[in-house]
């Protein structure tokens, strides 16, 4: 698998992870909140493994961030059962998760 394809797949997985993390935060009173939080960590780990296979430059990091932002906004828009506060914390959660990936920490 090429670098670009890896980036796209990792962005998809990271988007799912972020959706689950945000869902567990904004709907923390729901029964599924703790399961969503655990799923988010598992997905994050999977994305990290994929991203470790390549060297990523600053341009890659910016492209990856934009991919994740676009995909996440679309997913959160579709998930109407999540509290509207989801959009307020979206950018902050993206930044946190990219730092957790460490590959893009300097972006």
C-alpha positions in Angstrom: 0.0 0.0 0.0 1.3 3.4 -0.9 1.8 6.4 1.3 -1.3 8.3 0.1 -3.5 5.2 0.5 -2.1 4.6 4.0 -2.9 8.2 4.8 -6.5 7.9 3.6 -7.1 4.7 5.5 -5.5 6.1 8.7 -7.6 9.3 8.3 -10.8 7.1 8.1 -9.8 5.1 11.2 -8.8 8.3 13.1 -12.1 9.9 12.1 -14.0 6.9 13.6 -11.9 7.1 16.7 -12.6 10.9 17.1 -16.3 10.3 16.5 -16.3 7.7 19.3 -14.2 9.9 21.6 -16.5 13.0 21.0 -19.6 10.8 21.4 -18.3 9.6 24.8 -17.6 13.1 25.9 -20.8 14.9 24.8 -23.2 12.0 25.7 -21.4 10.9 28.8 -24.6 10.1 30.6 -25.5 7.4 28.0 -24.9 3.7 28.6 -22.6 3.4 25.6 -20.3 6.2 26.6 -17.6 4.1 28.2 -17.7 1.6 25.3 -17.3 4.5 22.9 -14.2 5.7 24.8 -12.6 2.2 24.8 -13.4 1.9 21.0 -11.8 5.3 20.4 -8.5 4.1 22.0 -8.5 0.8 20.1 -9.0 2.7 16.8 -6.4 5.3 17.7 -3.9 2.5 18.3 -4.7 1.0 14.9 -4.2 4.3 13.1 -0.9 4.9 14.9 0.4 1.5 13.6 -0.5 2.4 10.1 1.1 5.9 10.3 4.4 4.5 11.7 5.2 2.8 8.4 6.2 6.1 6.6 8.1 9.3 7.2 5.6 12.2 7.2 6.7 15.7 6.3 4.9 19.0 7.2 2.9 19.0 4.0 1.7 15.4 4.7 0.7 16.5 8.2 -1.4 19.4 6.9 -3.1 17.3 4.3 -3.8 14.6 6.8 -5.3 17.1 9.3 -7.5 18.6 6.6 -8.7 15.0 5.6 -9.6 14.2 9.2 -11.3 17.6 9.7 -13.5 17.2 6.6 -14.4 13.6 7.3 -15.1 14.2 11.0 -17.4 17.2 10.3 -19.3 15.1 7.8 -19.7 12.2 10.2 -20.7 14.4 13.2 -23.3 16.2 11.0 -24.8 12.8 10.2 -24.9 11.7 13.9 -27.9 13.7 15.1 -28.1 11.7 18.3 -24.9 13.4 19.6 -25.3 16.6 21.5 -24.7 19.8 19.5 -21.7 20.5 21.6 -19.8 18.0 19.4 -18.8 20.8 17.0 -17.5 23.0 19.9 -15.0 20.4 20.9 -14.2 19.0 17.5 -11.0 21.1 16.7 -9.6 20.6 20.2 -10.1 16.8 20.0 -8.4 16.6 16.6 -5.4 18.5 17.9 -5.2 16.1 20.9 -5.4 13.1 18.8 -2.8 14.2 16.3 -0.4 14.9 19.2 -1.1 11.4 20.5 -0.1 10.1 17.1 3.2 11.9 17.6 4.0 11.5 13.9 2.3 14.8 13.3 3.2 16.5 16.6 5.1 19.3 14.9 2.2 20.3 12.6 
